[in-house]
Amino acid sequence: MGLEVIDVEVYRYAGLMSAPVRDWMTLRLNAPVDSPHEPIGTRAPRASDVEGFANLMWNAYRGTVDDGGESLEDARGEASKTLDGGYGAIDWEASCVVERGGELAAATIVVRDATKWATGEAFIAFSMTSPKWKRQGLARAGMVRALGVLSRRGEPRAHLVVTRENRPAVALYESLGFERIDLKQCVPWKGTT
């Protein structure tokens, strides 16, 4: 469930390819991204959202290629770590959650300084939707909202990591213009525009 960047070459040579393969993706924000009408119930996340974020995370990942067998208690720890800045300082303006029926239905969480490859640049740590709210455009709306905020600020890029077998997520990110990047290419442009 947690944010992990996996260097596929290291795993190949170590014989550990049973681990999920995750790809680094980047989007150059060359032009402003227009945000569509935000879904009703969209708001900025709050530090007090730990329990709702944990429930969303657990439900969103359970039974998927990203399910590592974590418990709801594990999800609480992950949610707390995320909202406390454990994956980088949260960009509260660019991040958002969507509430439906008194619960968090979707979330897009943007952080800073999440990895050694994207130092100082926006990193989408989580984009997730509860199974009962899928196929309603909530993930796309959250991503477009985040990218719109980042592009209006003049940010050069946004980054994320996705499990290769998570085809719906990969399709969403590619439709937004994200491209897969070889991690070895990230080092030379780290922190530059």
PEZI-V125292 format. One record per pair of residues at least 12 apart in sequence whose C-alpha atoms are under 10 Angstrom apart, sorted by the first residue. I is the first residue (numbers start at 1). GAP is how many residues later the second one is. D is the distance in Angstrom with one decimal. If there is no record, write none. Layout:
I,GAP,D
I,GAP,D
//
This chain:
1,56,8.0
1,57,8.5
1,59,9.9
1,60,7.2
1,61,9.5
1,65,6.3
1,66,6.8
1,67,6.9
1,68,9.2
1,69,7.6
1,73,9.0
1,74,7.8
1,77,7.7
1,78,10.0
1,125,9.5
2,64,9.4
2,66,9.8
2,72,9.9
2,73,9.0
2,75,10.0
2,76,6.6
2,77,9.3
2,79,9.5
2,80,8.9
2,85,9.0
2,123,8.8
2,124,9.1
3,75,9.4
3,79,9.4
3,83,9.9
3,84,7.3
3,111,8.8
3,112,9.5
3,121,9.9
3,122,6.6
3,123,8.2
3,157,9.5
3,158,7.9
3,159,9.5
4,18,8.2
4,83,9.9
4,111,9.4
4,121,9.7
4,157,7.9
4,158,9.5
4,159,9.9
5,16,9.2
5,17,6.8
5,18,7.8
5,19,7.5
5,110,8.4
5,112,10.0
5,155,9.4
5,156,6.8
5,157,9.0
5,158,9.8
5,178,9.3
6,13,9.1
6,14,8.6
6,15,6.9
6,16,6.0
6,17,7.8
6,18,8.8
6,155,9.1
6,157,9.7
6,177,9.3
7,14,8.5
7,15,8.1
7,16,8.6
7,17,9.4
7,175,9.1
7,176,7.3
7,177,9.1
8,12,9.4
8,13,6.6
8,14,7.7
8,15,8.5
8,174,9.6
8,175,9.3
19,49,9.9
20,45,7.7
20,46,7.7
20,48,9.6
20,142,9.8
20,143,6.5
20,144,7.6
20,145,7.9
20,146,9.9
21,141,8.4
21,142,5.7
21,143,5.7
21,144,7.7
21,145,10.0
22,44,10.0
22,138,10.0
22,139,6.3
22,140,5.2
22,141,4.1
22,142,5.3
22,143,8.4
22,144,9.3
23,137,8.3
23,138,5.5
23,139,5.4
23,140,6.3
23,141,6.1
23,142,9.9
23,147,9.3
23,156,9.6
23,157,6.4
23,158,7.5
23,159,8.2
23,160,8.7
24,93,9.9
24,135,7.3
24,136,6.0
24,137,4.5
24,138,6.7
24,139,9.1
24,140,9.5
24,154,9.5
24,155,8.3
24,156,5.7
24,157,5.6
24,158,7.2
24,159,6.9
24,162,9.4
25,98,9.9
25,133,8.5
25,134,5.7
25,135,5.4
25,136,6.0
25,137,7.6
25,145,9.3
25,148,8.2
25,149,8.8
25,152,9.6
25,153,5.8
25,154,5.1
25,155,4.3
25,156,5.6
25,157,8.7
25,158,9.4
26,92,9.8
26,96,10.0
26,97,9.1
26,131,6.8
26,132,5.8
26,133,4.4
26,134,6.6
26,135,8.8
26,147,9.3
26,148,9.7
26,151,8.4
26,152,5.1
26,153,5.4
26,154,6.5
26,155,6.7
26,160,9.8
27,120,9.2
27,129,8.6
27,130,5.5
27,131,5.3
27,132,6.4
27,133,8.9
27,146,9.0
27,147,9.2
27,149,8.2
27,150,6.1
27,151,4.5
27,152,6.4
27,153,9.1
27,154,9.8
28,123,9.3
28,127,8.7
28,128,5.9
28,129,4.4
28,130,6.7
28,131,8.9
28,149,8.2
28,150,7.8
28,151,9.1
28,165,9.6
29,118,8.0
29,119,9.2
29,121,7.9
29,122,5.7
29,123,9.3
29,125,7.7
29,126,6.6
29,127,5.3
29,128,5.2
29,129,7.3
29,148,9.4
29,149,9.9
30,121,7.6
30,124,8.4
30,125,8.6
30,126,6.9
30,127,8.3
31,117,9.5
31,120,6.7
31,121,8.5
31,123,8.6
31,124,9.9
31,125,9.6
32,115,8.5
32,116,6.5
32,117,8.8
32,118,8.5
32,119,5.0
32,120,5.8
32,121,9.0
32,122,8.2
32,123,9.8
33,111,7.1
33,112,8.3
33,113,9.2
33,114,6.3
33,115,4.6
33,116,8.1
33,117,8.5
33,118,6.1
33,119,7.6
33,143,9.7
34,110,7.4
34,111,8.0
34,113,8.5
34,114,5.8
34,115,9.2
34,117,9.1
34,118,9.3
35,106,7.7
35,107,9.2
35,108,9.2
35,109,5.6
35,110,5.2
35,111,8.5
35,112,8.1
35,113,5.7
35,114,8.4
36,104,9.6
36,105,6.9
36,106,9.7
36,108,7.4
36,109,7.5
36,112,9.4
37,104,8.1
37,108,9.1
38,60,9.3
38,100,8.9
38,103,6.6
38,104,8.1
38,106,9.4
38,107,7.6
39,58,10.0
39,59,7.3
39,60,9.3
39,97,9.7
39,98,8.8
39,99,7.3
39,102,7.3
39,103,8.9
40,58,7.6
40,59,8.0
40,60,8.6
41,56,8.1
41,57,5.3
41,58,5.0
41,59,6.8
41,60,9.6
41,61,9.7
41,63,9.3
41,64,9.5
42,54,6.6
42,55,5.7
42,56,4.3
42,57,6.5
42,58,9.3
42,62,9.6
42,63,9.8
42,64,9.1
42,65,9.2
42,96,9.5
42,99,9.6
42,100,8.6
43,49,10.0
43,50,9.6
43,52,8.6
43,53,5.6
43,54,5.6
43,55,6.4
43,56,8.1
43,64,9.7
44,47,9.7
44,48,6.3
44,49,6.7
44,50,8.0
44,51,6.2
44,52,4.5
44,53,6.1
44,54,8.7
44,63,9.4
44,64,9.6
44,65,9.5
45,38,8.7
45,45,9.5
45,46,9.8
45,47,6.8
45,48,8.9
45,49,9.8
45,50,6.7
45,51,5.5
45,52,5.7
45,53,9.0
45,59,9.9
45,62,8.2
45,63,9.0
45,64,8.3
46,37,7.9
46,46,8.2
46,49,10.0
46,50,9.3
46,51,9.2
47,32,9.7
47,33,8.4
47,35,9.4
47,36,5.7
47,37,7.2
47,38,9.9
47,45,9.9
48,32,9.3
48,35,8.5
49,30,8.5
49,31,8.8
49,34,8.1
49,48,9.5
49,55,8.7
50,25,9.4
50,26,6.8
50,27,8.8
50,28,9.0
50,29,5.5
50,30,5.6
50,31,9.1
50,32,8.8
50,33,7.1
50,34,9.4
51,21,9.7
51,22,9.9
51,24,9.0
51,25,6.5
51,26,9.8
51,28,7.6
51,29,8.5
51,52,9.8
51,53,9.6
52,24,9.1
52,27,8.8
52,47,9.6
52,50,9.5
52,51,6.4
52,52,5.8
52,53,9.1
53,22,8.4
53,23,7.9
53,25,9.2
53,26,5.9
53,27,8.6
53,29,9.5
53,30,8.9
53,44,8.9
53,50,9.0
53,51,6.7
53,52,9.2
53,53,8.9
53,54,8.0
53,75,9.9
54,18,7.0
54,19,8.2
54,20,8.5
54,21,4.9
54,22,4.8
54,23,7.9
54,24,7.3
54,25,5.2
54,26,8.1
54,50,9.5
55,17,7.0
55,18,9.5
55,20,7.3
55,21,7.8
55,24,9.0
55,48,8.7
55,49,8.0
55,50,9.6
55,75,8.8
56,16,9.9
56,19,8.9
56,23,9.5
56,47,8.2
56,48,6.1
56,49,6.7
56,50,7.1
56,51,8.2
56,72,7.7
56,73,7.2
56,74,5.8
56,75,9.1
57,15,8.7
57,18,6.4
57,19,8.7
57,21,8.7
57,22,7.7
57,47,9.5
57,48,9.8
57,49,9.0
57,50,9.0
57,69,9.1
57,70,9.6
57,71,7.1
57,72,8.1
57,73,7.7
58,12,7.8
58,13,7.4
58,14,5.9
58,15,9.1
58,16,8.6
58,17,5.8
58,18,8.6
58,20,9.8
58,21,9.7
58,72,8.8
59,13,8.8
59,16,9.5
59,46,9.8
59,69,9.5
59,70,8.5
59,71,5.9
59,72,6.9
59,73,9.2
60,45,9.2
60,46,8.7
60,67,9.7
60,68,6.2
60,69,5.7
60,70,4.7
60,71,5.9
60,72,9.2
60,73,9.8
60,74,9.4
61,14,9.8
61,67,8.2
61,68,9.0
61,69,8.5
61,70,8.9
62,68,9.9
62,69,9.3
64,101,9.5
64,102,8.0
65,98,7.6
65,99,9.2
65,100,6.7
65,101,6.4
65,102,9.7
66,96,9.4
66,97,7.1
66,99,8.9
66,100,7.9
82,27,8.7
82,29,9.1
82,43,8.5
82,44,9.3
83,26,9.1
83,28,9.9
85,26,8.0
85,27,9.1
85,28,9.9
85,29,9.2
86,25,9.6
86,28,8.5
87,23,9.7
87,24,7.0
87,25,8.0
87,26,7.7
87,27,5.2
87,28,8.1
87,36,9.5
87,38,7.5
88,22,8.8
88,23,5.2
88,24,5.0
88,25,5.1
88,26,4.6
88,27,8.1
88,31,9.8
88,32,9.6
88,34,9.8
88,35,8.7
88,37,8.9
89,21,8.5
89,22,5.3
89,23,5.2
89,24,7.0
89,25,7.8
89,31,9.9
89,33,10.0
90,19,7.2
90,20,5.9
90,21,4.3
90,22,6.5
90,23,9.4
90,24,9.5
90,32,9.5
90,33,9.5
90,34,9.8
90,35,9.2
91,18,7.6
91,19,5.4
91,20,5.3
91,21,6.9
91,31,8.2
91,32,9.3
91,33,9.7
91,55,9.4
91,59,9.7
92,17,8.1
92,18,7.6
92,19,8.4
92,54,10.0
93,16,9.9
93,17,8.8
93,52,9.8
93,53,8.1
93,56,7.4
93,57,9.2
94,14,8.4
94,15,7.7
94,16,6.3
94,17,8.9
94,28,9.3
94,30,9.7
94,48,9.1
94,49,9.2
94,50,9.9
94,51,7.1
94,52,4.6
94,53,7.5
94,54,8.2
94,55,5.6
94,56,6.8
95,12,7.7
95,13,5.4
95,14,4.6
95,15,5.3
95,16,8.3
95,29,8.7
95,30,9.9
95,31,9.5
95,32,9.6
95,47,7.8
95,48,8.8
95,50,8.2
95,51,6.0
95,52,9.6
95,54,9.1
96,12,5.4
96,13,6.5
96,14,8.6
96,31,9.6
96,45,9.7
96,46,6.5
96,47,9.0
96,49,8.1
96,50,7.6
97,12,8.2
97,30,9.6
97,31,9.6
97,32,9.6
97,41,9.3
97,42,9.8
97,45,7.6
98,31,9.1
98,40,7.6
98,41,9.5
98,43,9.7
98,44,8.3
100,33,8.4
103,27,9.7
104,25,8.6
104,26,7.9
104,29,9.8
105,23,8.4
105,24,5.8
105,25,5.2
105,26,8.5
105,27,8.1
105,28,6.1
105,29,8.7
105,33,8.2
105,34,9.7
106,20,9.9
106,21,7.5
106,22,5.5
106,23,4.1
106,24,6.1
106,25,9.5
106,27,7.8
106,28,8.8
106,31,9.9
106,32,6.4
106,33,6.7
106,35,9.8
106,36,7.9
107,19,7.2
107,20,5.7
107,21,5.5
107,22,6.6
107,23,9.1
107,31,8.4
107,32,7.4
107,34,9.9
107,35,6.8
107,36,9.1
108,16,7.2
108,17,7.8
108,18,5.5
108,19,4.4
108,20,6.7
108,21,9.0
108,30,9.5
108,31,7.4
108,32,9.5
108,33,9.3
108,34,5.6
108,35,6.4
108,36,9.8
108,37,9.0
108,38,7.5
109,14,8.5
109,15,5.8
109,16,5.6
109,17,5.1
109,18,6.5
109,19,9.1
109,33,8.9
109,34,9.1
109,37,8.5
110,12,6.4
110,13,5.5
110,14,4.4
110,15,5.7
110,16,7.3
110,17,8.9
110,33,9.5
110,36,7.5
110,37,9.6
110,40,9.8
110,48,9.1
110,49,9.4
110,50,9.3
111,12,5.3
111,13,6.3
111,14,6.4
111,15,9.2
111,48,9.9
112,12,8.9
112,13,9.3
114,45,9.9
114,46,9.9
116,70,9.3
116,71,8.4
116,74,8.0
116,75,9.5
117,42,9.5
117,66,7.9
117,67,9.4
117,68,9.4
117,69,5.8
117,70,6.0
117,71,9.2
117,72,8.5
117,73,5.7
117,74,8.0
118,39,9.1
118,40,8.7
118,41,7.3
118,42,9.5
118,68,7.8
118,69,8.8
118,71,8.9
118,72,6.0
118,73,6.4
118,74,9.4
119,71,6.5
119,72,5.5
119,73,9.3
120,70,8.8
120,71,6.3
120,72,9.4
121,29,9.8
121,34,7.6
121,35,7.8
121,36,6.7
121,37,6.7
121,38,7.8
121,69,8.9
121,70,6.9
121,71,9.2
121,72,9.8
122,24,9.7
122,25,9.4
122,28,7.8
122,33,7.9
122,34,8.9
122,35,6.8
122,36,4.9
122,37,6.3
122,38,8.7
123,34,8.8
123,35,5.7
123,36,4.7
123,37,5.6
123,38,8.7
124,19,8.7
124,22,8.7
124,23,9.6
124,34,7.2
124,35,6.1
124,36,5.0
124,37,7.9
125,34,8.7
125,35,6.5
125,36,7.7
125,37,9.7
126,17,9.9
126,34,8.3
126,35,9.0
126,36,9.5
127,12,6.5
127,13,9.1
127,15,7.7
127,16,7.4
127,33,9.5
127,35,9.8
127,42,8.7
128,14,9.3
128,41,9.1
129,13,9.9
139,30,8.9
139,33,8.4
140,29,9.7
140,32,7.0
140,33,8.7
140,35,9.6
140,36,8.5
143,29,9.2
143,30,8.6
143,33,8.5
144,32,8.0
146,12,9.5
147,29,9.3
155,38,8.9
156,35,9.7
156,36,8.6
156,37,6.0
157,21,9.8
157,34,10.0
157,35,9.9
157,36,8.2
158,20,8.5
159,19,8.2
159,20,9.5
159,21,9.8
159,22,9.7
160,13,9.1
160,18,8.8
160,20,9.6
161,19,9.2
162,18,9.6
//
